[in-house]
Amino acid sequence: MEPLADTSGRHTTVLVLAHISDLHLDGTARATERARRVRDRLWELPVPPDALLVTGDIADHGTEAEYEEAARLLGLRDGTAPFPVLTCPGNHDSRAPYRKALLGRPAADGPVNSAHVLDGGAVLMCDSSIPGRDDGELDAETCAWIESALDGLDDGLPALLAFHHPPVPLHHPLPDSYPLRDPERLAALLARRPQVAGLITGHAHTPAATTFAGRPVLVGPGVTWTLRLPWEGEQIADRNAPVGLAFHVLDDEGRLTSHFRVVM
């Protein structure tokens, strides 16, 4: 979108990113309706964001049919999306059908990483999934890819890293039982890379904001259901909560501001 100065004239918006996560499309009418609801809200925005980030668990069982449905809903195969739609896998996703049916690429089992340069900044969509496991890792191959992608950016261009598993505990036993393994590897990378302005994740099914290695970490709400926190009651999954989404705004000082919304 066009840069927007605030009313004081001190800061300029350089990048606006919509963010959804954890669609868990499974062929049921309920999952499809919730995904379509948030899709319609985003597609109808009077001013489109620069991109939509979808941070994993797009499918529930990792089947080709689930990814074909996601591709139709998100306009990935027919070009109907009004802005770029950028995705990365989560622990429920399966890399080979994800590549084939969602992205229209040859099936392969290696990490699904992609770099995207937008007006005002870059977004690196990183694969933190471990095939067959629910916890995650930015492994040596993916971290080497991140370093190479950052090396290829213009000097001074800020970058955001997006992946599924948050690198810090969120103080709930469910997501904290399936964390990002070896977060020290990521911390060491960030220490060498000041152009990384923040980390954008999913996995937890609850909107959250925290920090890691001196960077903001923004956790997107889940589309399929919302996590109840321990002090909110014994039921873990609130399946009747409204669908959630986030908007992340990067300004010309490298500050990342997030706004969270629900779709009724």
C-alpha positions, 0 to 999 in steps of 0.5 A: 500500500502507499506509505502513510504518514501519521498525524504528527508527521513523525513516522511513515507506514512502509508495510502493512501485512494481514495475518491468519493462521491455523485454518485446519481445513479438513473437508468439513463445512465448519472449517470451510465456512470459517476460512471463507469468512475471514477470506471475505473480510480481507478480500473486501478491504477498501485499501488492500494490505501489501500481503497476506501471511498464512503461518501454517496448519493450513490443512488438518490432515495434510491431504491433497484435497485439503490443499486444493480447497485452500488454494481455491479459497485463497486464490493461489491458483487462479490469481483472484487474490487482491494481494500476494498470499504468502504461506508456510507449513505447520505441524499438521501440514505435509510438504509434498502435497503442500507443494503440489496441490497448494503451490502447484510445484513438483512434490518434494519433501525438503523444507518449504521456504520462500522469500518475498520482496515487497515495497518497503520490506521483505518477508521470509516464509520459513518452514519450522515443521518436522515431518511426523512431529508436532514440535518444530525446528528451524533446522540448519538447512533453513537457517542457512537459507535465511542467511542467504536470503538476507544477504540478497536483500538491498542494504537497509531493507527491513525483513520479517521472518514468518514461521509456525512455531513460536520461539518462546513459551506462551504460558499454556501447557498445550502449545508449550508442549510442542515448542520450537526446538533449539531456539538458540540457533535462531537467537544466534542468527538474529544477533548477526542480522539487525535488519530483521525487524520481527518474527510472525508465528502461529501454532498457538490458536491465540493472539499473543505478543512477546519478545525473543532475542530483542525482537518482537514476536507476534502470534496470530490467532487461529481461524479454526478455534481459539485457545482458552488460557488456563485462567479462562476455564478447563475447556482448551478449545473454544470452537465458538469464538469468532474467527481472528486475524491480525494486521502488522504495520512496519514503519520507517523506523523499523517499529512493528505495530500489530492490530488484532481483529475478529470476524463475526 
